[in-house]
Amino acid sequence: MSLATRTTRNLGMMFFLQTVSYTVTALTVVALAWFLSPRDYGIIGISAFIVTVVALFGDLGITQALIHRKGEVEAAANTTFVLQMLITTGEYLVIVALSPFTAAFFAQDPSEAREIILVVCVSALSLFVGALGSVHSTLFSKRLEFGPLLRAGLALSLTTSGLSLLLAWQGFGYWSFVGGTMAGSALQTVLFWKMSPFRPSLRYDPKMARELLGYGRFVILGGVLIWAYTMVDKAMIGKLLGVVPLGLYYFAFNLANTPALNVTHVVISVLFPTFSNIREDRPRLVAGYLKALRFVGLIAAFFAVGFLVVGRDFVTEFLHPKWQGAIVPLQILAIYGLARSLAGLSGMIFNSVGRPEVFARIMAVCVAVTLPLIPVGMHYLGLNGAAAVVTGGMLLVMLLHFQQGLGILDLPATRALGALGPAALAAALAVPATWALRFVLEGAPLVVAQVLVVVAAFGAVTLRALGPGGPREVLRQLAPR
């Protein structure tokens, strides 16, 4: 089977997985909003803050280094597994040690502090669960075998959402998130071990470890910086404004990041191993990048326009009034999600050609410039100010990514902008049409009509851009020839 055919099949499988996962997750989020309170979301946001920051170091970029590596894969996989388990153990101990300080930073009273400590310590156990299956998952990606990833991913999504809803319905509050996530991750890891022939021998090669870490050190540095960019705003909100405002912001942020987490992530997960294999063939690399940019641009712009013009009416009509405070942050962060999606593709190019330090340098500049401005934004505009500052910073990240990425590929900016033309056209059609509907409709019919208009505008432009072949042509064009 040719590389193009395999890539096309893999993209199809992973987009099917993400479609199912996103649909299930979106329905779950809406349903949970009726059972849970902003305070529940705030507690989970605090737990995610500390667990995520420490978890950044668990991978150290070595799984990406394993994908990028061309020789001695079995030895590298064994060394990766040993490294990951050792570091994960250390990470958990660090999280437990830091949990009292985390609680003291965020909690409003001793009772809330005890809740935070317990949730953090239990949630962090998920690090071990993920580490046990990480190398198996990485090897599937490296070999471009995405069928097992599809099956395990479906099990993860359905188990996590189903159990979270059941627990929330039974009144378990924020523990619904913890229980659902742990159960889903455990099942996914079991399936990885069942479907993969890889069995770690626990042999550790110091020389191999140095090579993996040499590539991975810039990947992890970039990961730490992107974490700082995406989590420090939440820490500041939780400390300065309280748990309930943090819950509102966390809710809006997660929705706005839909394209970055569910669309761009799929493209990168499939194209990174593919592009790593063809990194020395620059014409094919450039062609694949432009196709991916056009596709991701359309999808990310679809979500951004949808959240921007439909967000207010959707929250007002279909969610509980307690979520009204999330409306404006959601609309502002819609632009953040668009910028992050487009920037992510350039980050994939940096890693594919062995230049992960470029991403790290860009994020270092943006973190230094943006984070000091977040308290200023909150002082004057509250949650809206924080959302505006981080969105402006992500737009800067996107522009610097384009500048550096186009330079590495020796690609004229006009060609990249041309790839984004269909997205711009669809947005130009959808935005005025949805605003015009406000003069003739209101309530739930307005929301439904707005959604249909956005879908119609982007659907028509997408089909015209693809020509004959429809959705199948999307996948075929994304695959490097």
Secondary structure as GFF3:
##gff-version 3
##sequence-region A 1 481
A	DSSP	alpha_helix	3	35	.	.	.	ID=ss1
A	DSSP	alpha_helix	38	59	.	.	.	ID=ss2
A	DSSP	alpha_helix	62	68	.	.	.	ID=ss3
A	DSSP	alpha_helix	73	106	.	.	.	ID=ss4
A	DSSP	alpha_helix	110	123	.	.	.	ID=ss5
A	DSSP	alpha_helix	126	142	.	.	.	ID=ss6
A	DSSP	alpha_helix	147	169	.	.	.	ID=ss7
A	DSSP	alpha_helix	175	195	.	.	.	ID=ss8
A	DSSP	alpha_helix	206	240	.	.	.	ID=ss9
A	DSSP	alpha_helix	243	256	.	.	.	ID=ss10
A	DSSP	alpha_helix	258	259	.	.	.	ID=ss11
A	DSSP	pi_helix	260	264	.	.	.	ID=ss12
A	DSSP	alpha_helix	265	277	.	.	.	ID=ss13
A	DSSP	alpha_helix	282	318	.	.	.	ID=ss14
A	DSSP	three_ten_helix	321	326	.	.	.	ID=ss15
A	DSSP	alpha_helix	327	352	.	.	.	ID=ss16
A	DSSP	alpha_helix	356	370	.	.	.	ID=ss17
A	DSSP	three_ten_helix	371	373	.	.	.	ID=ss18
A	DSSP	alpha_helix	374	381	.	.	.	ID=ss19
A	DSSP	alpha_helix	383	409	.	.	.	ID=ss20
A	DSSP	alpha_helix	413	419	.	.	.	ID=ss21
A	DSSP	alpha_helix	421	436	.	.	.	ID=ss22
A	DSSP	three_ten_helix	437	439	.	.	.	ID=ss23
A	DSSP	alpha_helix	443	466	.	.	.	ID=ss24
A	DSSP	alpha_helix	470	478	.	.	.	ID=ss25
###
